[in-house]
């Protein structure tokens, strides 16, 4: 597997379709910030703009996906100066697996868009989420996931008026596929010679090393062993990894292991000794010191706080 697939797998990526909306004329919708989920908007027809914080507005056309990985508050509009409509007024519960469309605005050119909610374990998805821009735009025009989304929403003709079995589950899977395709398009569109985790995905040798680290973090990796796996010398991989990712391999591996350990502490009753061993530490004291440097608290205290938050 590649590193992006591994991060998406272990982070528990899940998607849902929140709204299927059509707006006419001049309109503006305000989406509040969320600490528990990210948002994506898929424009099916017409045009609009998205503005988050002080950043420049992003123009969206049919087939475009705008993903806000950090769940920031934002506006979606044809007129950003207009009094916004709260996003909550657009939400409708699915009926028999089908999402009821909503309309707003007045006469004039119409825009149809779908809003997706994306959830993941933020500790485990951190390499990806931290590497993305505040608003990631990608075009999915002509792709299969966009066609599947349209079909799932009933935008194509079917042979029956009865609700489709498994409709809600299908919408969730399609939402995830739309986001994954948008992420792939974003990575493939990055200019060559860049640095950071996303740039590493496009590097043959660094990408292979990232896939091994994310896919099998508990193994006793050394730089030499990783280098043999990806077909480079120890020094060549070490230099290349540090140049592209911006930190040494072992430091990156340690961070990935500690993120997995934090997830295990929060979601299981495993003893701290067992969590430490799974993170590659033979001594609990060494694990506790490293964990405190990364998360600001020792494992036991962090576990109690994480469980209260959950």
Secondary structure, DSSP 4 states (H G I P E B T S, - for coil): --HHHHHHHHTT-EEEEEEEEEEESS-EEEEPP-SS-EEEEEEEES-EEEE-TTSPPEEE-TTEEEEETT---EEEES-TTSPPEEGGGG----BTTBPPPEEEE-SSSEEEEEEEEEE--HHHHHHHHHHS-SSEEEE-TT-HHHHHHHHHTT-S--S-SSPPTTHHHHHHHHHHHHHHHHHHHHHHTSPTT--SHHHHHTSHHHHHHHHHHHHSTTS---HHHHHHHHTS-HHHHHHHHHHHHSS-HHHHHHHHHHHHHHHHHHH----HHHHHHHTT-SSHHHHHHHHHHHHSS-HHHHHHHHHHH-
